[in-house]
């Protein structure tokens, strides 16, 4: 489970708990009433928007980003004819070479190595390529394997909650999460293989790749889970600080200098989270995915160009090697150009996600205003009063 998934789950859970607490709390004022038909329309729209958002996130954050991590841009060799006046054509020729030149019409062949543009340099080109190779469902490739992985994680976590001793809650949560990540690492590898490989293999055939994979997978899986937990707890602590600063900023009695300082602290917290995500979480994900991709069976063809040998650093098992790239080499082999391409991709994903969220909020607000009528106004007044009360309690 990614950091954003954890934060989204935490936010939704807190929202549900707040709604339940507010619903169970006795109040003298009668809350806004909305008809059953309007509620059905609102809930249906919300579910549709959530499903659409989830599918877009899966396509971009999993499929496109995974292919971007493993793609090795192909090189093309072009052969052209050099002009007689070209400096490269002015060379001393032997008799046989002179005959060859005369046969070619007084010109020499010229070979040029051209680096082709990566497929994953653009989201549109990536989706167009994978759908041309594997059909329109390629946008959601590997989703079944992902669901199996999620269920495996849930089952393993439930078992460990019964087995692991009841120690301090944060320590127990960290220990359980890391153990679950290590135990289910081969299942995550199968998910990655189903995403990057051409379709055709069943789950049973892909399951055979698990044999002997723990030795190469446990370290990148543990590191990736650990850094995600680090960011998750950092975001939780930062959220408390931001909440207090927001309450201070909204306090009109506070001096402008204090409000400015609170604003700088909020910006610093957001900057720290972005920095950790770029320089800690992103490299850990790249290492995990590339180690998993290096263990792709030989009879599988990838849907984008991919150098299985990692510039000759991967020694196949039949030659006495591990058949997988090393943990550190997985990041070193991901060159600067590929890193910049991945960062640009995540910036685009963030902008697309923000736009979808913005549109979804306005669609829900418009429906609520159109269907609820006066109840919408009462709801807004009630919500505003509760926010002011929460700010005063800080």
Backbone torsions as a table, in degrees:
resi	resn	phi	psi	omega
1	UNK	NA	128.0	-177.5
2	UNK	-75.9	169.5	-178.8
3	UNK	-62.2	-46.7	-179.5
4	UNK	-62.3	-34.7	176.7
5	UNK	-65.1	-41.1	179.0
6	UNK	-64.0	-44.5	-179.4
7	UNK	-64.9	-41.3	178.6
8	UNK	-63.4	-42.9	179.0
9	UNK	-62.8	-42.2	179.7
10	UNK	-64.6	-42.3	-179.2
11	UNK	-65.5	-42.8	178.7
12	UNK	-63.9	-42.4	-179.8
13	UNK	-63.1	-42.7	177.9
14	UNK	-64.1	-37.6	178.5
15	UNK	-65.2	-42.0	178.7
16	UNK	-65.5	-42.1	178.8
17	UNK	-62.9	-40.3	178.6
18	UNK	-65.1	-41.3	180.0
19	UNK	-64.9	-41.7	178.9
20	UNK	-65.4	-42.0	179.4
21	UNK	-63.9	-40.1	178.8
22	UNK	-68.2	-36.0	180.0
23	UNK	-68.3	-35.9	-178.0
24	UNK	-84.6	-11.9	-178.9
25	UNK	-79.3	126.8	179.3
26	UNK	-68.7	142.0	-179.1
27	UNK	-142.9	142.6	178.4
28	UNK	-73.9	-30.8	-178.6
29	UNK	-84.3	136.5	179.4
30	UNK	-80.9	128.5	-178.3
31	UNK	-71.3	167.0	-178.9
32	UNK	-66.4	141.6	179.9
33	UNK	-108.3	134.2	179.7
34	UNK	-126.1	140.3	-178.7
35	UNK	-65.6	156.9	-178.4
36	UNK	-63.3	-40.8	178.8
37	UNK	-61.6	-40.8	178.2
38	UNK	-65.7	-39.0	178.6
39	UNK	-64.3	-39.0	179.0
40	UNK	-62.5	-42.9	179.5
41	UNK	-64.9	-43.5	-179.2
42	UNK	-63.8	-45.8	-179.9
43	UNK	-65.9	-38.6	179.4
44	UNK	-64.3	-42.5	177.8
45	UNK	-64.2	-41.6	179.9
46	UNK	-62.4	-44.1	179.6
47	UNK	-63.8	-42.9	179.4
48	UNK	-61.8	-42.4	179.4
49	UNK	-66.9	-39.0	179.1
50	UNK	-65.4	-43.1	178.7
51	UNK	-63.8	-45.0	178.8
52	UNK	-60.8	-44.5	179.7
53	UNK	-62.8	-40.9	-179.4
54	UNK	-65.2	-41.4	179.3
55	UNK	-65.6	-41.6	177.7
56	UNK	-64.0	-42.1	178.9
57	UNK	-63.5	-39.4	179.2
58	UNK	-64.0	-44.8	-179.3
59	UNK	-62.1	-45.2	-174.4
60	UNK	-82.0	-51.7	-172.6
61	UNK	-77.0	-25.3	179.0
62	UNK	-105.8	-60.0	-173.0
63	UNK	-66.0	-57.8	-175.5
64	UNK	-65.7	-43.4	-178.4
65	UNK	-67.2	-37.7	178.1
66	UNK	-64.9	-43.1	177.5
67	UNK	-65.3	-35.3	177.3
68	UNK	-64.8	-36.0	-178.5
69	UNK	-69.2	-35.5	-174.0
70	UNK	-97.9	-11.1	-174.5
71	UNK	-68.0	134.7	171.2
72	UNK	-112.7	108.0	-177.1
73	UNK	-54.3	130.7	-178.1
74	UNK	-76.7	153.2	175.7
75	UNK	-110.3	142.5	-179.9
76	UNK	-118.9	141.0	178.3
77	UNK	-107.7	120.6	178.6
78	UNK	-108.9	141.2	179.4
79	UNK	-114.3	118.5	179.1
80	UNK	-122.3	171.5	179.7
81	UNK	-104.8	122.6	-179.1
82	UNK	-78.5	142.1	176.6
83	UNK	-69.3	155.5	-179.8
84	UNK	-64.9	-27.1	-179.6
85	UNK	-85.2	-4.4	-178.6
86	UNK	-68.4	138.9	178.8
87	UNK	-60.1	-33.1	-179.0
88	UNK	-69.2	-19.7	179.2
89	UNK	-84.4	-14.9	-177.9
90	UNK	-87.2	80.2	179.6
91	UNK	-129.0	155.6	176.2
92	UNK	-74.0	126.0	-175.5
93	UNK	-111.3	145.0	170.5
94	UNK	-79.2	175.9	-179.4
95	UNK	-60.2	-44.6	-178.8
96	UNK	-66.8	-39.7	179.2
97	UNK	-67.2	-34.9	177.3
98	UNK	-65.3	-39.6	176.3
99	UNK	-63.1	-41.4	178.6
100	UNK	-63.0	-39.1	179.4
101	UNK	-65.7	-41.2	178.7
102	UNK	-64.2	-37.2	179.0
103	UNK	-65.6	-32.9	-179.3
104	UNK	-84.5	6.6	177.2
105	UNK	83.8	32.1	176.2
106	UNK	78.9	17.8	179.6
107	UNK	-133.6	153.9	-180.0
108	UNK	-104.1	144.6	174.4
109	UNK	-70.1	147.0	-177.9
110	UNK	-130.9	121.1	-179.9
111	UNK	-99.7	136.1	-179.9
112	UNK	-131.0	128.2	177.7
113	UNK	-92.0	121.6	-176.8
114	UNK	-118.5	127.8	175.1
115	UNK	-82.9	116.0	-179.2
116	UNK	-73.4	154.7	-179.6
117	UNK	-70.1	131.5	-179.4
118	UNK	-58.4	143.2	178.4
119	UNK	-63.8	-37.9	-175.6
120	UNK	-85.3	13.0	177.4
121	UNK	-68.4	-23.0	176.8
122	UNK	-132.6	144.3	179.3
123	UNK	-64.6	-43.2	-178.2
124	UNK	-63.0	-43.6	-180.0
125	UNK	-66.6	-34.3	178.2
126	UNK	-64.8	-49.5	-179.2
127	UNK	-64.7	-40.0	178.5
128	UNK	-62.5	-39.7	-179.3
129	UNK	-68.0	-48.4	-175.9
130	UNK	-69.5	-33.0	177.3
131	UNK	-71.2	-30.7	176.0
132	UNK	-71.3	-25.0	-179.4
133	UNK	-90.7	-34.5	-172.2
134	UNK	-132.8	15.4	177.5
135	UNK	87.3	172.3	-175.1
136	UNK	-66.9	-22.4	178.6
137	UNK	-74.1	-4.8	179.6
138	UNK	-63.4	-19.7	175.7
139	UNK	-60.6	-26.9	-177.3
140	UNK	-116.9	27.9	-176.1
141	UNK	-61.8	138.3	-179.8
142	UNK	82.5	3.2	-175.1
143	UNK	-64.2	-39.2	178.6
144	UNK	-61.7	-43.6	178.2
145	UNK	-65.5	-34.0	176.8
146	UNK	-65.9	-39.3	176.9
147	UNK	-64.6	-39.3	176.8
148	UNK	-62.7	-41.3	178.5
149	UNK	-63.0	-43.9	-180.0
150	UNK	-62.5	-42.9	178.3
151	UNK	-65.0	-37.0	177.5
152	UNK	-64.8	-41.6	177.4
153	UNK	-62.0	-43.8	179.6
154	UNK	-62.8	-44.4	-179.9
155	UNK	-65.8	-43.2	179.3
156	UNK	-64.0	-41.0	179.2
157	UNK	-63.7	-39.1	179.0
158	UNK	-64.3	-40.8	179.4
159	UNK	-66.1	-44.0	-178.4
160	UNK	-66.7	-32.0	177.1
161	UNK	-62.4	-26.0	177.7
162	UNK	-86.3	-24.8	-173.8
163	UNK	-94.7	-44.2	-176.3
164	UNK	-67.0	134.3	-179.4
165	UNK	-59.7	151.1	179.7
166	UNK	-79.9	94.7	177.2
167	UNK	-109.0	-167.8	-179.4
168	UNK	-53.4	134.2	-170.9
169	UNK	-54.6	-49.9	-180.0
170	UNK	-60.8	-40.2	-179.8
171	UNK	-65.6	-41.8	179.7
172	UNK	-65.6	-40.2	178.8
173	UNK	-63.3	-44.0	179.6
174	UNK	-64.7	-45.9	-178.8
175	UNK	-62.6	-45.7	179.5
176	UNK	-62.3	-44.3	-177.2
177	UNK	-63.7	-41.8	-179.3
178	UNK	-68.6	-41.5	178.0
179	UNK	-63.4	-40.7	178.2
180	UNK	-62.7	-42.8	-179.8
181	UNK	-62.4	-40.5	-179.6
182	UNK	-69.4	-45.0	-177.3
183	UNK	-64.8	-39.9	-176.2
184	UNK	-94.0	9.6	-178.8
185	UNK	-57.4	-42.8	177.7
186	UNK	-61.6	-33.9	177.9
187	UNK	-67.8	-35.9	175.5
188	UNK	-66.1	-36.0	177.4
189	UNK	-63.5	-40.8	177.2
190	UNK	-61.7	-40.1	177.7
191	UNK	-61.0	-44.6	178.6
192	UNK	-63.4	-43.0	179.6
193	UNK	-61.6	-40.9	179.1
194	UNK	-67.2	-23.5	180.0
195	UNK	-81.0	-40.2	-172.6
196	UNK	-93.8	-17.2	-175.0
197	UNK	-94.3	159.2	174.1
198	UNK	-64.8	145.2	-177.7
199	UNK	-67.7	160.5	175.9
200	UNK	140.1	-25.5	-177.7
201	UNK	-91.7	142.1	176.6
202	UNK	-83.0	171.2	179.3
203	UNK	-62.8	-37.9	-179.6
204	UNK	-61.9	-41.5	178.9
205	UNK	-68.4	-38.9	178.6
206	UNK	-70.7	-28.0	179.9
207	UNK	-64.6	-25.2	-179.5
208	UNK	-65.7	-22.3	179.8
209	UNK	-71.5	-10.0	-178.4
210	UNK	-68.6	-29.8	-174.4
211	UNK	-54.7	121.6	177.8
212	UNK	72.6	19.1	-175.8
213	UNK	-92.5	-17.1	-176.0
214	UNK	-61.3	-35.5	-176.2
215	UNK	-60.6	-36.0	-179.0
216	UNK	-92.2	-20.7	-170.7
217	UNK	-98.3	-25.0	-170.5
218	UNK	-63.2	-39.2	-177.5
219	UNK	-69.3	-53.4	178.4
220	UNK	-62.0	-34.2	178.0
221	UNK	-66.4	-41.5	179.9
222	UNK	-66.5	-44.2	-178.7
223	UNK	-63.9	-44.2	-178.7
224	UNK	-63.3	-42.2	178.6
225	UNK	-66.8	-39.5	-178.2
226	UNK	-64.8	-44.0	-178.8
227	UNK	-69.9	-31.2	175.8
228	UNK	-66.1	-41.0	176.9
229	UNK	-64.2	-37.9	177.6
230	UNK	-59.4	-47.3	-180.0
231	UNK	-67.4	-36.8	-179.8
232	UNK	-62.2	-47.3	179.3
233	UNK	-70.5	-34.6	175.7
234	UNK	-62.9	-41.4	178.8
235	UNK	-66.1	-37.3	178.2
236	UNK	-63.3	-47.1	178.5
237	UNK	-65.9	-40.7	179.4
238	UNK	-65.0	-34.9	179.2
239	UNK	-62.0	-38.0	177.3
240	UNK	-64.6	-41.8	179.3
241	UNK	-66.1	-42.9	-180.0
242	UNK	-64.0	-39.0	179.8
243	UNK	-61.8	-41.9	178.5
244	UNK	-66.9	-41.1	-179.5
245	UNK	-67.1	-36.5	177.5
246	UNK	-63.9	-38.2	177.6
247	UNK	-65.8	-36.1	178.6
248	UNK	-70.1	-40.0	-179.9
249	UNK	-64.2	-37.2	-178.9
250	UNK	-76.5	-8.3	179.5
251	UNK	-80.6	110.1	-176.5
252	UNK	-69.3	-19.9	-179.3
253	UNK	-79.8	-10.3	-177.5
254	UNK	-80.0	146.1	179.9
255	UNK	-65.3	152.5	-178.8
256	UNK	-62.0	-36.1	-179.4
257	UNK	-64.1	-39.9	179.4
258	UNK	-68.0	-38.9	177.6
259	UNK	-67.2	-37.2	176.8
260	UNK	-64.6	-42.1	178.0
261	UNK	-62.6	-40.3	177.4
262	UNK	-63.5	-38.6	177.2
263	UNK	-63.4	-40.7	177.4
264	UNK	-64.4	-36.9	178.5
265	UNK	-65.6	-39.6	177.3
266	UNK	-61.9	-45.3	178.4
267	UNK	-62.5	-38.4	179.1
268	UNK	-65.3	-39.7	178.6
269	UNK	-64.2	-45.0	179.2
270	UNK	-63.8	-41.5	178.1
271	UNK	-62.8	-38.4	178.8
272	UNK	-65.1	-41.3	178.6
273	UNK	-63.5	-43.3	179.1
274	UNK	-64.1	-41.0	179.7
275	UNK	-62.9	-45.3	179.3
276	UNK	-64.4	-39.3	179.8
277	UNK	-63.3	-40.2	-177.2
278	UNK	-75.9	-39.7	-170.9
279	UNK	-104.8	-3.3	178.3
280	UNK	-124.1	-56.4	-176.0
281	UNK	-70.1	-45.7	-176.9
282	UNK	-61.0	-48.1	176.1
283	UNK	-60.2	-36.8	179.5
284	UNK	-65.2	-40.0	177.9
285	UNK	-66.5	-42.0	178.7
286	UNK	-60.0	-44.2	179.9
287	UNK	-61.9	-44.7	-179.1
288	UNK	-63.6	-49.0	-176.3
289	UNK	-64.9	-41.4	-177.8
290	UNK	-71.5	-34.2	174.0
291	UNK	-65.0	-42.9	177.6
292	UNK	-63.4	-42.7	-178.9
293	UNK	-65.4	-32.8	179.8
294	UNK	-66.9	-17.6	-179.7
295	UNK	-97.6	12.7	177.4
296	UNK	-63.6	132.0	-179.7
297	UNK	-56.3	150.1	-176.1
298	UNK	-64.0	-28.1	-177.6
299	UNK	-83.8	5.1	177.3
300	UNK	-99.4	131.5	173.5
301	UNK	-98.6	136.2	179.9
302	UNK	-82.9	153.5	-176.1
303	UNK	-81.0	-16.3	172.6
304	UNK	-127.1	157.6	179.2
305	UNK	-56.5	135.2	-175.3
306	UNK	-150.7	125.3	178.3
307	UNK	-86.4	102.9	-178.1
308	UNK	-66.4	-27.4	-175.8
309	UNK	-84.4	-11.6	-177.7
310	UNK	51.6	56.2	-178.2
311	UNK	58.4	38.5	176.4
312	UNK	81.2	8.4	-177.7
313	UNK	-86.5	-14.0	179.3
314	UNK	-99.7	121.7	178.7
315	UNK	-100.4	122.3	-179.1
316	UNK	-60.5	155.8	-179.7
317	UNK	-63.9	-33.6	-178.7
318	UNK	-67.6	-16.9	177.4
319	UNK	-102.1	11.6	177.0
320	UNK	92.5	5.0	179.2
321	UNK	-92.0	-176.2	-179.5
322	UNK	-82.6	-20.1	-177.4
323	UNK	76.4	10.6	-179.1
324	UNK	-142.1	152.2	177.2
325	UNK	-76.6	150.5	179.5
326	UNK	-69.9	162.7	-176.3
327	UNK	-61.8	-50.3	-179.7
328	UNK	-74.6	-35.7	-179.5
329	UNK	-66.0	-26.2	178.0
330	UNK	-61.6	-34.0	178.2
331	UNK	-84.8	-39.4	-179.3
332	UNK	-63.7	-34.7	-179.3
333	UNK	-75.2	-9.3	176.6
334	UNK	-89.3	93.7	-168.2
335	UNK	-69.7	176.7	-175.8
336	UNK	-61.4	-42.1	-179.5
337	UNK	-61.6	-40.7	179.3
338	UNK	-68.5	-36.9	178.7
339	UNK	-65.2	-43.7	178.2
340	UNK	-64.4	-38.0	178.4
341	UNK	-63.5	-39.7	179.9
342	UNK	-69.2	-41.5	179.1
343	UNK	-63.4	-42.9	176.8
344	UNK	-60.6	-38.4	178.5
345	UNK	-61.9	-44.1	-178.7
346	UNK	-69.0	-31.7	174.8
347	UNK	-64.2	-43.7	177.8
348	UNK	-62.9	-41.9	179.3
349	UNK	-62.1	-41.1	178.4
350	UNK	-62.0	-43.3	-179.3
351	UNK	-66.2	-41.4	178.5
352	UNK	-65.0	-43.7	179.9
353	UNK	-63.1	-41.9	178.6
354	UNK	-63.2	-41.9	179.4
355	UNK	-64.0	-43.3	179.1
356	UNK	-63.3	-43.6	179.3
357	UNK	-62.7	-41.6	179.8
358	UNK	-62.0	-46.6	179.5
359	UNK	-64.8	-42.2	-178.6
360	UNK	-62.2	-42.2	179.3
361	UNK	-62.5	-42.2	-179.1
362	UNK	-70.7	-34.7	176.5
363	UNK	-64.5	-45.2	179.2
364	UNK	-65.1	-39.4	179.5
365	UNK	-65.1	-41.2	179.8
366	UNK	-65.7	-43.7	178.6
367	UNK	-62.9	-42.4	-179.6
368	UNK	-62.9	-42.0	179.6
369	UNK	-68.2	-38.4	-177.1
370	UNK	-74.2	-34.8	-174.1
371	UNK	-94.1	-33.8	-173.8
372	UNK	-85.5	-26.8	178.8
373	UNK	66.0	-126.8	-178.4
374	UNK	-64.1	-28.5	179.0
375	UNK	-62.5	-32.1	178.5
376	UNK	-65.6	-43.1	178.5
377	UNK	-62.7	-43.2	178.7
378	UNK	-63.2	-37.7	-180.0
379	UNK	-65.4	-42.9	-179.9
380	UNK	-63.8	-43.7	179.1
381	UNK	-62.3	-43.0	-179.9
382	UNK	-65.4	-42.5	179.8
383	UNK	-65.5	-40.7	178.9
384	UNK	-63.1	-40.1	178.3
385	UNK	-64.4	-39.3	179.7
386	UNK	-67.2	-39.0	178.7
387	UNK	-64.7	-40.7	177.4
388	UNK	-64.3	-38.7	178.1
389	UNK	-65.7	-39.6	179.0
390	UNK	-65.4	-38.3	179.3
391	UNK	-66.7	-36.2	179.8
392	UNK	-71.4	-25.3	-179.5
393	UNK	-80.2	-10.7	-178.4
394	UNK	-72.7	NA	NA
